[in-house]
Amino acid sequence: MMVPDAMVMAGRAAMRHAHEVILLGGGLGILSILAAVASRRIGAPMLLAFLALGMLAGEDGLLRIHFDDYATSYLIGSVALAVILFEGGLKTPVSMLRAAFWPAFVLATIGVAVTAGIVGGVVAVVDGLPIAPSLLVGAVVAPTDAAAVAVLLRTSGAALPARLHALLEVESGLNDPMSVFLTLLLIHIIAVPGAFGVSAAAILFLEEMLGGAILGLAGGWLLGRAMRWLPLEPALATVFLLGAALGLFGFAQLLGASGFLAVYLAGVVTRATLSPARSDIAPFFEGMAWLSQIVLFLMLGLLVTPHLLPEFIPGAIGGAAALIFLARPAAVFGTLLPFRLPWREAAFASWVGLRGAVPIYLSIIPALGDPERGGSLFASMFIVVVLSLIVQGWTVGLSARLLGFVGQRGQTGSHS
């Protein structure tokens, strides 16, 4: 039995640890904002600054924090991405969705499959891996990142045609479910070769995509109606919507549908059905999305172990080059050909296929069952994302100027 003095000491130690964690969280949050301001001034991607801060706080950094919990990372990543996608939906007017839905949908589905196939093929040839693990790499790295795309389009100064801006934002909100489907399908194929046929894959696809769409549209309609019926003051209304979005995400995932697609579409429909008087919820969700991005990228920076990265750098550079210069352009120009997108717009869309937290998050899924092999994929995806943010993210403004997207009418932000 613990003596009273020992009990007091244990209690004080627990309290001290809690206070240290609170201090650390607050300090990293403040540093993240300062880093975002500094990165904006020098034209660097803000999300890269968040990753760098997480690495500085990690086990090879200044604070030596050891963090390698993939299960907790998956939980935090799921919550953060659900909030980010719901907020993205709330910012997407139906007019934007109507203007670009079909090209965005084709790029978010067929385009993701094309990207995964090309990257997977390059990995299989260059690294000599079996085709299924190679395609898994391609599936994980295929989606563009809604947070990265939205932030960099806002801060780049690019004046884009309204349709192109809508295409990029809607595609980044819609392409996560296809990558999740391909990732889960390939994990099944790798784990139990020959046990997952075409019919099972088709059922999984329908469950993910159709189920997520139905739940998202229905959930958004119910949320919009509830916001009209319930006499909630703004503070309570925002908490209600946040809880409902997270609940919808979890419910969809448990049913085997895409929670990512569900929360994004729910955000779009909720915006369309909200009373104009409810526009006071927007600042809250924008702040929550920023908080989610900061927490997510700091956590991913903490999770990586920098001294283990060098062995993965050569392969990751090859994969990033194949993704940026081959797979993404082929997917964009190939899938958008029927929509007669002008070549300058297609070129910009192919260059702004920014990777962010989603590929790193998806690489956590295999690590939940096999930490050693999954850790290798996680390290490779981390490097690919950093390269994407540096090479593409740092040159979004330059590419817009080179392609003539400066000072045009119908520019970015023209939707409301």
Order of alpha helices (4+ residues) and beta strands (2+ residues): alpha-alpha-alpha-alpha-alpha-alpha-alpha-alpha-alpha-alpha-alpha-alpha-alpha-alpha-alpha-alpha-alpha-alpha
